[in-house]
Each structure stands twice: as structure tokens, then as C-alpha cells.
């Protein structure tokens, strides 16, 4: 696919900047992914024009980071991050530059980027501005820092995790000098917030060559600065198949190491309540699966459908075989007699009417749970009269 087919709407943004007397290029990950044959997602644009001028050129502009030269331009219902060429100096906090200077030269802007594969610009006619030979690095499947690796990693130590992430996603080898700097400077990772590290860690596991990513974390010493994982043999205990998202990662390790808890992972990595909920559901489902030696109707009923692919990947990762597909689980769920408690033909009010001499109490929810289970497992038909008869004749609630 030609660059014009992939980037046509973005080229229209660039054309408008050029017609207004400016200069602009597509930069960063979009160019890298296009040249390496990967799907192109977010497209970033670098320009000689300052944010105020971009706001004059375009009707729909969102000033998200105007002090750093960045605005969002909306064109054809797509957002483009447009940033003024800049050079940066000083990184006292190991993340943000102490001083940002806007410049007029795209090559100066490319010099501040982390790796050569990300330091390529593409013009509106598809021409590459590639002062650091990033295209060669892509052809040779090589990750190398722009300029001096130790300087790049001192500026933002998270770049070390990014190097491993790109190796995992692209199956690229880290160039020797860059890897040496990784080995030497891995302790700098302690200056980075765990939230930022967690984002990269998730992407490392999500890479097609995640085994290489885990190996690099171990060999470079970066693993020694990762909460909980630093004490695990993550290179030896590599998942057999891809696991995506923190809920799957945590479940994978908790199930292998009995001393680990999901709660400790959550606190150490400062993960969200949503991740906690998903992790607990996955662990519960997997343990039921192990106990029953089968995927039961009750397991499928209790597990949220959005977690079917996660459950499938987790079983594959731990059992080293593709045993269950998410599609099969989805189809099985469709065949269940009910999909939630509200669909029961017999409800709590019916139970109370059946046993009018009993006061309200925990027995109501206990018996509704029993009814729900027996309907899902098809031991009782979801029919009002049949459930009523089953409760009254065979399983009357205790009267104490």
C-alpha cells in the first residue's frame, strides 16, 4: 500500500500548513509502522509553525499541550497531534525537559527522539527525512538510540522499557551500544513512576515476540526494578501463548506462584479497580475450571462475556495447548437457559409467598442462589410452576 493510500488525510493537513507558508512532516510511530509493514494507528505531525499559527490555519484545534508546542487538529473526524519543531535541554526529573526551544529545522527536532526507528519524518510526497538511518535500522531489524544511548536514557529512563517493548512488538534486536547502556543504566528505572512503567510492561507482554521482551528484561537487569516480578523467574516461566492486559498477567503469575496475591500486585503496580475486578473474575473462573476439569455451564454463566478471550488465553498460556476458544464460550453462553438472575421465572417475592410463615432473612438469597444454579445447570427447567414445586416438595427452606 502506498504512502498516499495510508496517509492521504494527514497529507491534506500538511498541505494546508504548507499553503499557509509553513513546513510539516509525518513523524514518529506512524512512519516506523508504515515502513515496517505494520498497521498505522495514531498519526503525529511535526511542523515549523507555532501552535498559535496552527490555531489560525485550522477551524477545529484543541490546545492540549500548547506550552510544549502541541495541539490536536481535527480533520475528517480524525485527530492529529501537531507539534512545533523543538529542541530540549535538561531533564532534572528524568522525564520532562527543563527547557524547550522551538526551532525551524526538522532534523534538530528528530535529534531529540529516542530511537532511530522513531526519528524518521515523511513529507507529503512520501520522501523520507532520515538523518539517523532509521530506515536502515528497520530493514535490519535493529533498535538503536539516537546519538549517545546513555544520554537518551538519562533524559528519560522509561526509554529503556520502550526499547524492550519495541523488541517485543517488532522482533527487533537491540543494537550493542544501546544494550550496553541498558545494562549499565537499568537502576535509573527507580526514578520513574510505576504507573508509566506499568503501561510499557503491558505492551511488552502484548508484543508478538513477548518471550524476547521477557528475556531482555532479565538479561539487562531491568527486571530487578519491577515490583513483584523482580523475584520471579519471568524468563523461564514464559507464557506458552500471548496474554494481554494486566488482569491476564496477574492471573498467570498468581496461579503459578502460590505465595503471590492479586491484591499485592494491585498495590505494588497501582492498578485500577477495574483491573482488580477482572483479575478476580479470571482467577475464580480458572480455579473452577481446574477443580471441575471442564468448562461447566455455571462457569460460563458466571464469567462476564468480555473476559471469554482472556480466559481462553490464560488456559492456553498455562496448559501449553489451545484448549478453549472464546468463540466456543460465546456460543455456549447463547445456549444457556438464562443469562442473569432477572430472567428467572421464579423470584424472591414468589419464595416469600410460598413460605408466608417465615420472616425475611438470609435464607431468601441463599435459596434464590440455589434456584439460579439449578436452572443454569438445567437440573430444573426455568418454569414458574416447576421451580415452585421443586422448592416446596423437595427443598423446603429451613424454618429456624
C-alpha positions as a LaTeX table, in Angstrom:
\begin{tabular}{lrrr}
\hline
Residue & $x$ (\AA) & $y$ (\AA) & $z$ (\AA) \\
\hline
Unk1 & 0.00 & 0.00 & 0.00 \\
Unk2 & 1.43 & 3.38 & $-1.00$ \\
Unk3 & 2.08 & 6.17 & 1.50 \\
Unk4 & $-0.68$ & 8.23 & $-0.16$ \\
Unk5 & $-3.25$ & 5.49 & 0.47 \\
Unk6 & $-2.24$ & 5.22 & 4.14 \\
Unk7 & $-1.64$ & 8.90 & 4.92 \\
Unk8 & $-3.89$ & 10.80 & 2.50 \\
Unk9 & $-6.00$ & 12.69 & 5.12 \\
Unk10 & $-2.83$ & 13.54 & 7.10 \\
Unk11 & $-1.16$ & 14.78 & 3.90 \\
Unk12 & $-4.15$ & 17.11 & 3.48 \\
Unk13 & $-3.36$ & 18.60 & 6.91 \\
Unk14 & 0.28 & 19.04 & 5.85 \\
Unk15 & $-0.77$ & 20.61 & 2.56 \\
Unk16 & $-2.87$ & 23.18 & 4.38 \\
Unk17 & 0.10 & 24.11 & 6.59 \\
Unk18 & 2.35 & 24.39 & 3.52 \\
Unk19 & $-0.17$ & 26.56 & 1.70 \\
Unk20 & $-0.11$ & 28.88 & 4.72 \\
Unk21 & 3.66 & 29.23 & 4.33 \\
Unk22 & 4.79 & 26.56 & 6.82 \\
Unk23 & 6.50 & 23.20 & 6.70 \\
Unk24 & 5.26 & 19.90 & 8.13 \\
Unk25 & 6.01 & 16.18 & 8.15 \\
Unk26 & 4.52 & 12.97 & 9.49 \\
Unk27 & 6.83 & 11.73 & 12.25 \\
Unk28 & 7.33 & 9.02 & 14.85 \\
Unk29 & 5.49 & 5.76 & 15.22 \\
Unk30 & 3.27 & 6.16 & 12.16 \\
Unk31 & 6.30 & 6.34 & 9.86 \\
Unk32 & 8.02 & 3.49 & 11.71 \\
Unk33 & 4.98 & 1.23 & 11.48 \\
Unk34 & 4.37 & 2.06 & 7.81 \\
Unk35 & 7.98 & 1.27 & 6.86 \\
Unk36 & 7.95 & $-1.97$ & 8.85 \\
Unk37 & 4.68 & $-3.14$ & 7.29 \\
Unk38 & 2.61 & $-2.84$ & 10.45 \\
Unk39 & $-0.84$ & $-1.26$ & 10.77 \\
Unk40 & $-0.66$ & 2.52 & 11.20 \\
Unk41 & $-2.72$ & 3.93 & 14.05 \\
Unk42 & $-2.22$ & 7.42 & 15.51 \\
Unk43 & $-0.52$ & 9.84 & 13.11 \\
Unk44 & 1.63 & 12.63 & 14.55 \\
Unk45 & 2.73 & 15.67 & 12.59 \\
Unk46 & 5.73 & 17.93 & 13.26 \\
Unk47 & 5.72 & 21.47 & 11.90 \\
Unk48 & 7.79 & 24.62 & 11.68 \\
Unk49 & 4.72 & 26.63 & 12.73 \\
Unk50 & 3.98 & 27.55 & 16.34 \\
Unk51 & 0.71 & 26.46 & 17.98 \\
Unk52 & $-0.86$ & 29.91 & 17.69 \\
Unk53 & $-0.36$ & 29.82 & 13.92 \\
Unk54 & $-1.84$ & 26.30 & 13.67 \\
Unk55 & $-4.91$ & 27.60 & 15.51 \\
Unk56 & $-5.26$ & 30.29 & 12.84 \\
Unk57 & $-4.89$ & 27.81 & 9.96 \\
Unk58 & $-7.42$ & 25.22 & 11.12 \\
Unk59 & $-11.00$ & 25.58 & 12.34 \\
Unk60 & $-11.02$ & 22.69 & 14.81 \\
Unk61 & $-7.98$ & 22.81 & 17.11 \\
Unk62 & $-7.73$ & 21.54 & 20.70 \\
Unk63 & $-4.86$ & 23.19 & 22.66 \\
Unk64 & $-3.85$ & 20.11 & 24.67 \\
Unk65 & $-0.19$ & 20.97 & 25.33 \\
Unk66 & 0.26 & 24.37 & 23.82 \\
Unk67 & 3.10 & 25.35 & 26.19 \\
Unk68 & 5.14 & 22.45 & 24.75 \\
Unk69 & 4.11 & 23.27 & 21.20 \\
Unk70 & 1.39 & 20.62 & 20.82 \\
Unk71 & $-2.21$ & 20.97 & 19.64 \\
Unk72 & $-4.75$ & 18.50 & 18.30 \\
Unk73 & $-6.06$ & 19.23 & 14.80 \\
Unk74 & $-9.38$ & 17.61 & 13.84 \\
Unk75 & $-9.63$ & 16.78 & 10.14 \\
Unk76 & $-12.16$ & 14.45 & 8.51 \\
Unk77 & $-13.25$ & 13.32 & 12.01 \\
Unk78 & $-9.69$ & 12.18 & 12.84 \\
Unk79 & $-7.40$ & 13.75 & 15.44 \\
Unk80 & $-3.81$ & 14.62 & 14.54 \\
Unk81 & $-1.29$ & 15.70 & 17.16 \\
Unk82 & 0.59 & 18.61 & 15.61 \\
Unk83 & 3.78 & 19.70 & 17.40 \\
Unk84 & 6.19 & 22.52 & 16.63 \\
Unk85 & 9.79 & 21.51 & 15.87 \\
Unk86 & 11.71 & 21.80 & 19.12 \\
Unk87 & 14.93 & 21.04 & 20.94 \\
Unk88 & 15.05 & 20.14 & 24.61 \\
Unk89 & 17.60 & 20.64 & 27.38 \\
Unk90 & 17.97 & 19.34 & 30.92 \\
Unk91 & 15.87 & 16.54 & 32.43 \\
Unk92 & 16.15 & 17.07 & 36.17 \\
Unk93 & 13.03 & 15.00 & 36.85 \\
Unk94 & 14.11 & 12.22 & 34.42 \\
Unk95 & 11.08 & 12.89 & 32.25 \\
Unk96 & 10.30 & 16.50 & 31.35 \\
Unk97 & 12.83 & 18.81 & 29.68 \\
Unk98 & 13.80 & 21.80 & 31.79 \\
Unk99 & 13.84 & 23.97 & 28.70 \\
Unk100 & 12.04 & 23.67 & 25.36 \\
Unk101 & 13.10 & 25.82 & 22.40 \\
Unk102 & 11.08 & 25.99 & 19.19 \\
Unk103 & 13.20 & 25.67 & 16.05 \\
Unk104 & 12.73 & 25.78 & 12.28 \\
Unk105 & 14.72 & 22.66 & 11.31 \\
Unk106 & 13.11 & 19.21 & 11.24 \\
Unk107 & 16.50 & 17.49 & 11.66 \\
Unk108 & 17.00 & 19.27 & 15.01 \\
Unk109 & 13.60 & 18.02 & 16.10 \\
Unk110 & 14.44 & 14.45 & 15.09 \\
Unk111 & 17.64 & 14.62 & 17.15 \\
Unk112 & 15.69 & 14.71 & 20.43 \\
Unk113 & 13.86 & 11.43 & 19.75 \\
Unk114 & 14.65 & 8.15 & 21.49 \\
Unk115 & 15.48 & 5.58 & 18.80 \\
Unk116 & 16.48 & 5.86 & 15.16 \\
Unk117 & 13.40 & 3.92 & 14.07 \\
Unk118 & 11.32 & 6.74 & 15.59 \\
Unk119 & 13.48 & 9.56 & 14.19 \\
Unk120 & 12.21 & 9.49 & 10.62 \\
Unk121 & 10.00 & 12.14 & 9.03 \\
Unk122 & 7.90 & 11.73 & 5.88 \\
Unk123 & 6.98 & 14.59 & 3.56 \\
Unk124 & 3.70 & 14.99 & 1.70 \\
Unk125 & 5.23 & 13.40 & $-1.42$ \\
Unk126 & 6.46 & 10.34 & 0.56 \\
Unk127 & 10.07 & 11.48 & 0.78 \\
Unk128 & 11.92 & 10.46 & 3.97 \\
Unk129 & 13.99 & 12.78 & 6.16 \\
Unk130 & 16.19 & 10.21 & 7.88 \\
Unk131 & 19.39 & 11.74 & 9.32 \\
Unk132 & 19.97 & 8.82 & 11.73 \\
Unk133 & 19.40 & 6.00 & 9.22 \\
Unk134 & 16.27 & 4.75 & 10.92 \\
Unk135 & 15.02 & 3.14 & 7.71 \\
Unk136 & 18.19 & 1.02 & 7.59 \\
Unk137 & 17.58 & 0.08 & 11.23 \\
Unk138 & 14.06 & $-1.05$ & 10.31 \\
Unk139 & 15.37 & $-3.08$ & 7.35 \\
Unk140 & 18.00 & $-4.67$ & 9.60 \\
Unk141 & 15.51 & $-5.16$ & 12.45 \\
Unk142 & 17.64 & $-3.17$ & 14.87 \\
Unk143 & 16.77 & $-0.88$ & 17.78 \\
Unk144 & 19.42 & 1.75 & 18.41 \\
Unk145 & 19.35 & 5.01 & 20.31 \\
Unk146 & 19.61 & 8.35 & 18.54 \\
Unk147 & 23.13 & 9.65 & 19.25 \\
Unk148 & 24.63 & 8.60 & 22.58 \\
Unk149 & 22.44 & 5.91 & 24.25 \\
Unk150 & 23.36 & 6.89 & 27.80 \\
Unk151 & 22.24 & 10.48 & 27.15 \\
Unk152 & 18.89 & 9.31 & 25.78 \\
Unk153 & 18.29 & 7.05 & 28.80 \\
Unk154 & 19.36 & 9.70 & 31.31 \\
Unk155 & 16.86 & 12.11 & 29.75 \\
Unk156 & 14.01 & 9.65 & 30.36 \\
Unk157 & 14.86 & 6.20 & 31.80 \\
Unk158 & 11.46 & 4.91 & 30.67 \\
Unk159 & 13.08 & 4.74 & 27.23 \\
Unk160 & 14.83 & 1.60 & 28.45 \\
Unk161 & 11.46 & $-0.09$ & 28.88 \\
Unk162 & 10.43 & 1.27 & 25.50 \\
Unk163 & 13.48 & $-0.37$ & 23.90 \\
Unk164 & 12.38 & $-3.73$ & 25.30 \\
Unk165 & 8.79 & $-3.02$ & 24.25 \\
Unk166 & 9.82 & $-2.38$ & 20.63 \\
Unk167 & 11.90 & $-5.57$ & 20.66 \\
Unk168 & 8.82 & $-7.45$ & 21.85 \\
Unk169 & 6.43 & $-5.85$ & 19.36 \\
Unk170 & 8.72 & $-5.83$ & 16.31 \\
Unk171 & 11.02 & $-8.82$ & 17.00 \\
Unk172 & 13.97 & $-6.45$ & 16.56 \\
Unk173 & 17.41 & $-6.92$ & 18.12 \\
Unk174 & 18.74 & $-4.16$ & 20.37 \\
Unk175 & 21.96 & $-2.76$ & 18.96 \\
Unk176 & 25.10 & $-3.48$ & 21.01 \\
Unk177 & 25.89 & 0.03 & 22.32 \\
Unk178 & 22.24 & 0.61 & 23.18 \\
Unk179 & 22.03 & $-2.71$ & 25.03 \\
Unk180 & 25.24 & $-1.97$ & 26.94 \\
Unk181 & 23.69 & 1.30 & 28.11 \\
Unk182 & 20.57 & $-0.61$ & 29.15 \\
Unk183 & 22.68 & $-3.00$ & 31.24 \\
Unk184 & 24.61 & $-0.17$ & 32.84 \\
Unk185 & 21.78 & 2.28 & 33.47 \\
Unk186 & 18.88 & $-0.04$ & 34.42 \\
Unk187 & 18.96 & 1.27 & 38.06 \\
Unk188 & 17.72 & 4.63 & 36.71 \\
Unk189 & 14.33 & 2.98 & 36.33 \\
Unk190 & 13.75 & 3.62 & 40.04 \\
Unk191 & 13.24 & 7.31 & 39.18 \\
Unk192 & 10.20 & 6.51 & 37.02 \\
Unk193 & 6.65 & 6.29 & 38.33 \\
Unk194 & 5.25 & 2.78 & 38.49 \\
Unk195 & 2.19 & 3.90 & 36.50 \\
Unk196 & 4.37 & 4.75 & 33.48 \\
Unk197 & 6.33 & 1.52 & 33.81 \\
Unk198 & 3.08 & $-0.47$ & 34.02 \\
Unk199 & 1.93 & 0.87 & 30.64 \\
Unk200 & 5.14 & $-0.30$ & 28.96 \\
Unk201 & 5.06 & $-3.63$ & 30.80 \\
Unk202 & 1.59 & $-4.34$ & 29.47 \\
Unk203 & 2.79 & $-3.58$ & 25.93 \\
Unk204 & 5.81 & $-5.88$ & 26.35 \\
Unk205 & 3.51 & $-8.78$ & 27.23 \\
Unk206 & 1.25 & $-7.81$ & 24.32 \\
Unk207 & 4.05 & $-7.98$ & 21.75 \\
Unk208 & 4.14 & $-10.84$ & 19.25 \\
Unk209 & 7.64 & $-11.73$ & 20.50 \\
Unk210 & 6.88 & $-11.30$ & 24.21 \\
Unk211 & 9.33 & $-14.12$ & 25.03 \\
Unk212 & 12.17 & $-11.94$ & 23.69 \\
Unk213 & 10.86 & $-9.00$ & 25.72 \\
Unk214 & 10.86 & $-11.03$ & 28.96 \\
Unk215 & 14.33 & $-12.35$ & 28.19 \\
Unk216 & 15.62 & $-8.79$ & 27.71 \\
Unk217 & 14.07 & $-7.63$ & 30.98 \\
Unk218 & 16.01 & $-10.40$ & 32.70 \\
Unk219 & 19.33 & $-10.03$ & 30.87 \\
Unk220 & 19.51 & $-6.22$ & 31.11 \\
Unk221 & 18.70 & $-6.09$ & 34.81 \\
Unk222 & 15.55 & $-4.03$ & 34.25 \\
Unk223 & 13.55 & $-6.81$ & 35.89 \\
Unk224 & 15.36 & $-6.08$ & 39.19 \\
Unk225 & 13.44 & $-2.80$ & 39.40 \\
Unk226 & 9.95 & $-4.21$ & 38.70 \\
Unk227 & 7.77 & $-4.80$ & 41.78 \\
Unk228 & 6.97 & $-8.47$ & 42.46 \\
Unk229 & 8.27 & $-9.56$ & 39.04 \\
Unk230 & 11.83 & $-8.94$ & 40.25 \\
Unk231 & 11.51 & $-12.01$ & 42.49 \\
Unk232 & 10.09 & $-14.28$ & 39.77 \\
Unk233 & 11.84 & $-16.18$ & 37.01 \\
Unk234 & 9.85 & $-14.49$ & 34.27 \\
Unk235 & 12.28 & $-15.60$ & 31.55 \\
Unk236 & 11.91 & $-19.27$ & 32.47 \\
Unk237 & 8.18 & $-19.08$ & 33.19 \\
Unk238 & 7.30 & $-17.55$ & 29.83 \\
Unk239 & 3.60 & $-17.88$ & 28.96 \\
Unk240 & 3.04 & $-20.52$ & 26.27 \\
Unk241 & 0.72 & $-18.18$ & 24.41 \\
Unk242 & 0.00 & $-14.47$ & 24.33 \\
Unk243 & $-1.53$ & $-12.86$ & 27.41 \\
Unk244 & $-2.91$ & $-9.34$ & 27.12 \\
Unk245 & $-3.66$ & $-6.83$ & 29.83 \\
Unk246 & $-2.71$ & $-6.69$ & 33.48 \\
Unk247 & $-5.62$ & $-8.87$ & 34.59 \\
Unk248 & $-4.25$ & $-11.74$ & 32.50 \\
Unk249 & $-0.64$ & $-11.09$ & 33.52 \\
Unk250 & $-1.51$ & $-11.11$ & 37.23 \\
Unk251 & $-3.69$ & $-14.21$ & 36.95 \\
Unk252 & $-0.93$ & $-16.03$ & 35.06 \\
Unk253 & 1.66 & $-15.45$ & 37.79 \\
Unk254 & $-0.64$ & $-15.82$ & 40.80 \\
Unk255 & $-1.69$ & $-19.25$ & 39.53 \\
Unk256 & 1.95 & $-20.32$ & 39.21 \\
Unk257 & 3.30 & $-18.89$ & 42.44 \\
Unk258 & 1.10 & $-19.78$ & 45.46 \\
Unk259 & 2.69 & $-17.10$ & 47.66 \\
Unk260 & 1.52 & $-14.29$ & 45.32 \\
Unk261 & $-1.79$ & $-12.49$ & 45.67 \\
Unk262 & $-3.69$ & $-10.33$ & 43.23 \\
Unk263 & $-4.03$ & $-7.73$ & 46.00 \\
Unk264 & $-0.25$ & $-7.32$ & 46.27 \\
Unk265 & 0.04 & $-6.88$ & 42.51 \\
Unk266 & $-2.65$ & $-4.20$ & 42.57 \\
Unk267 & $-0.97$ & $-2.21$ & 45.32 \\
Unk268 & 2.59 & $-2.57$ & 44.04 \\
Unk269 & 1.74 & $-1.58$ & 40.46 \\
Unk270 & $-1.01$ & 0.91 & 41.41 \\
Unk271 & $-3.53$ & $-0.68$ & 39.09 \\
Unk272 & $-7.18$ & 0.23 & 38.64 \\
Unk273 & $-10.26$ & $-1.15$ & 40.39 \\
Unk274 & $-11.44$ & $-2.41$ & 37.00 \\
Unk275 & $-8.25$ & $-4.46$ & 36.64 \\
Unk276 & $-8.78$ & $-5.85$ & 40.14 \\
Unk277 & $-12.33$ & $-6.90$ & 39.32 \\
Unk278 & $-11.31$ & $-8.57$ & 36.05 \\
Unk279 & $-8.37$ & $-10.35$ & 37.70 \\
Unk280 & $-10.55$ & $-11.76$ & 40.48 \\
Unk281 & $-13.12$ & $-12.99$ & 37.97 \\
Unk282 & $-10.44$ & $-14.68$ & 35.88 \\
Unk283 & $-8.86$ & $-16.37$ & 38.89 \\
Unk284 & $-12.24$ & $-17.58$ & 40.13 \\
Unk285 & $-13.14$ & $-18.98$ & 36.70 \\
Unk286 & $-9.80$ & $-20.69$ & 36.21 \\
Unk287 & $-9.86$ & $-22.32$ & 39.64 \\
Unk288 & $-13.36$ & $-23.64$ & 38.95 \\
Unk289 & $-12.10$ & $-24.96$ & 35.62 \\
Unk290 & $-9.21$ & $-26.75$ & 37.34 \\
Unk291 & $-11.48$ & $-28.23$ & 40.03 \\
Unk292 & $-14.11$ & $-29.42$ & 37.59 \\
Unk293 & $-11.57$ & $-30.44$ & 34.90 \\
Unk294 & $-14.04$ & $-28.94$ & 32.48 \\
Unk295 & $-15.73$ & $-25.73$ & 31.36 \\
Unk296 & $-19.13$ & $-26.04$ & 33.00 \\
Unk297 & $-22.33$ & $-24.17$ & 32.25 \\
Unk298 & $-22.07$ & $-22.50$ & 35.66 \\
Unk299 & $-18.53$ & $-21.24$ & 34.88 \\
Unk300 & $-19.68$ & $-19.79$ & 31.56 \\
Unk301 & $-22.71$ & $-18.20$ & 33.23 \\
Unk302 & $-20.66$ & $-16.52$ & 35.97 \\
Unk303 & $-17.82$ & $-15.25$ & 33.78 \\
Unk304 & $-18.51$ & $-11.95$ & 32.02 \\
Unk305 & $-18.56$ & $-12.39$ & 28.26 \\
Unk306 & $-15.92$ & $-9.71$ & 27.73 \\
Unk307 & $-13.50$ & $-11.95$ & 29.65 \\
Unk308 & $-14.02$ & $-15.04$ & 27.46 \\
Unk309 & $-10.97$ & $-14.22$ & 25.26 \\
Unk310 & $-8.91$ & $-13.58$ & 28.43 \\
Unk311 & $-9.97$ & $-16.91$ & 29.93 \\
Unk312 & $-9.13$ & $-18.68$ & 26.68 \\
Unk313 & $-5.66$ & $-17.08$ & 26.51 \\
Unk314 & $-4.99$ & $-17.82$ & 30.18 \\
Unk315 & $-5.81$ & $-21.52$ & 29.78 \\
Unk316 & $-3.60$ & $-21.69$ & 26.69 \\
Unk317 & $-0.75$ & $-19.84$ & 28.42 \\
Unk318 & $-0.77$ & $-22.22$ & 31.39 \\
Unk319 & $-1.57$ & $-25.51$ & 29.65 \\
Unk320 & 0.67 & $-25.05$ & 26.60 \\
Unk321 & $-2.18$ & $-26.02$ & 24.30 \\
Unk322 & $-5.10$ & $-24.22$ & 22.69 \\
Unk323 & $-7.92$ & $-25.93$ & 24.55 \\
Unk324 & $-10.75$ & $-23.43$ & 24.59 \\
Unk325 & $-11.69$ & $-20.70$ & 22.17 \\
Unk326 & $-13.51$ & $-17.53$ & 23.08 \\
Unk327 & $-15.92$ & $-18.16$ & 20.20 \\
Unk328 & $-16.91$ & $-21.55$ & 21.62 \\
Unk329 & $-17.57$ & $-19.96$ & 25.02 \\
Unk330 & $-19.68$ & $-17.23$ & 23.43 \\
Unk331 & $-21.75$ & $-19.79$ & 21.56 \\
Unk332 & $-22.16$ & $-21.88$ & 24.71 \\
Unk333 & $-23.37$ & $-18.82$ & 26.61 \\
Unk334 & $-26.08$ & $-18.24$ & 23.99 \\
Unk335 & $-27.40$ & $-21.74$ & 24.68 \\
Unk336 & $-27.79$ & $-21.24$ & 28.44 \\
Unk337 & $-31.39$ & $-21.28$ & 29.74 \\
Unk338 & $-30.87$ & $-17.89$ & 31.43 \\
Unk339 & $-28.18$ & $-15.21$ & 31.27 \\
Unk340 & $-28.87$ & $-13.40$ & 34.53 \\
Unk341 & $-30.97$ & $-13.79$ & 37.67 \\
Unk342 & $-33.64$ & $-11.40$ & 36.39 \\
Unk343 & $-34.60$ & $-13.95$ & 33.72 \\
Unk344 & $-35.71$ & $-16.49$ & 36.33 \\
Unk345 & $-39.46$ & $-17.07$ & 36.17 \\
Unk346 & $-39.48$ & $-17.53$ & 39.95 \\
Unk347 & $-38.30$ & $-14.56$ & 42.04 \\
Unk348 & $-37.80$ & $-13.74$ & 45.74 \\
Unk349 & $-41.37$ & $-12.43$ & 46.09 \\
Unk350 & $-42.62$ & $-15.84$ & 44.93 \\
Unk351 & $-40.49$ & $-17.54$ & 47.55 \\
Unk352 & $-42.00$ & $-15.31$ & 50.26 \\
Unk353 & $-45.50$ & $-16.07$ & 49.07 \\
Unk354 & $-44.72$ & $-19.76$ & 49.22 \\
Unk355 & $-43.49$ & $-19.61$ & 52.84 \\
Unk356 & $-45.60$ & $-16.86$ & 54.40 \\
Unk357 & $-44.88$ & $-18.06$ & 57.94 \\
Unk358 & $-41.13$ & $-17.41$ & 57.59 \\
Unk359 & $-39.70$ & $-13.95$ & 58.37 \\
Unk360 & $-37.44$ & $-12.29$ & 55.84 \\
Unk361 & $-33.78$ & $-13.23$ & 56.25 \\
Unk362 & $-30.62$ & $-14.61$ & 54.60 \\
Unk363 & $-32.50$ & $-17.76$ & 53.60 \\
Unk364 & $-34.13$ & $-15.85$ & 50.74 \\
Unk365 & $-30.91$ & $-15.02$ & 48.90 \\
Unk366 & $-29.48$ & $-18.45$ & 49.71 \\
Unk367 & $-32.45$ & $-20.16$ & 48.09 \\
Unk368 & $-32.56$ & $-17.82$ & 45.13 \\
Unk369 & $-28.89$ & $-18.69$ & 44.56 \\
Unk370 & $-29.78$ & $-22.39$ & 44.65 \\
Unk371 & $-32.61$ & $-21.91$ & 42.19 \\
Unk372 & $-30.36$ & $-19.90$ & 39.88 \\
Unk373 & $-27.66$ & $-22.60$ & 39.95 \\
Unk374 & $-30.07$ & $-25.46$ & 39.28 \\
Unk375 & $-31.73$ & $-23.63$ & 36.39 \\
Unk376 & $-28.39$ & $-22.76$ & 34.78 \\
Unk377 & $-27.19$ & $-26.36$ & 35.10 \\
Unk378 & $-30.58$ & $-27.49$ & 33.73 \\
Unk379 & $-31.46$ & $-29.57$ & 36.76 \\
Unk380 & $-34.68$ & $-27.56$ & 36.89 \\
Unk381 & $-36.50$ & $-26.06$ & 33.94 \\
Unk382 & $-36.95$ & $-22.27$ & 34.05 \\
Unk383 & $-40.68$ & $-22.63$ & 34.52 \\
Unk384 & $-42.57$ & $-20.96$ & 37.37 \\
Unk385 & $-44.67$ & $-23.96$ & 38.35 \\
Unk386 & $-41.79$ & $-26.42$ & 38.11 \\
Unk387 & $-39.49$ & $-24.28$ & 40.23 \\
Unk388 & $-42.26$ & $-23.71$ & 42.76 \\
Unk389 & $-42.91$ & $-27.44$ & 43.00 \\
Unk390 & $-39.17$ & $-28.17$ & 43.31 \\
Unk391 & $-38.76$ & $-25.72$ & 46.18 \\
Unk392 & $-41.91$ & $-26.77$ & 48.04 \\
Unk393 & $-41.69$ & $-30.52$ & 47.77 \\
Unk394 & $-38.01$ & $-31.33$ & 47.60 \\
Unk395 & $-36.04$ & $-28.50$ & 49.14 \\
Unk396 & $-38.09$ & $-26.55$ & 51.69 \\
Unk397 & $-36.12$ & $-23.77$ & 53.43 \\
Unk398 & $-35.06$ & $-24.43$ & 56.98 \\
Unk399 & $-37.55$ & $-22.99$ & 59.48 \\
Unk400 & $-35.12$ & $-21.92$ & 62.19 \\
\hline
\end{tabular}
